[in-house]
Amino acid sequence: MENFKLTAAELDMAEILWQQAPLKSSALVALCLARFDWKKSTTYTLLHRLEEKGVFKNENGTIRTIVSKEDFFSAQSRIFVEESFNGSLPKFITAFTRKSRLSKAEIDELKRIIDEYAGE
């Protein structure tokens, strides 16, 4: 997956599409008008950007998901850790927990994830 970032408006539209896709482009226009008061041209401009970024595809007026919400945010998380912490997950966790302690449930969940990963 390429290193892409979404603007706030693109992310607003992506959230609708992740919830509704596959979706007719005319239905997307109506949803964006109702929710954001966007004109048809604005909706199509943002949709085109999302297509260029490889997140969604408009095929014959039906918009389909190419990258799931989970995969998108997973990639964004990896990019953030790479750019901000030189790719070091331990450095990220140290920074993340510097001001607030992890709960026992969070620690247990992290241990479970590490154990699952180690077992693969």
Summary of the structure (lengths in Angstrom):
residues: 120
radius of gyration: 18.4
end to end distance: 22.5
largest distance: 51.1
contacts: 289
relative contact order: 0.11
helix: 66%
strand: 8%
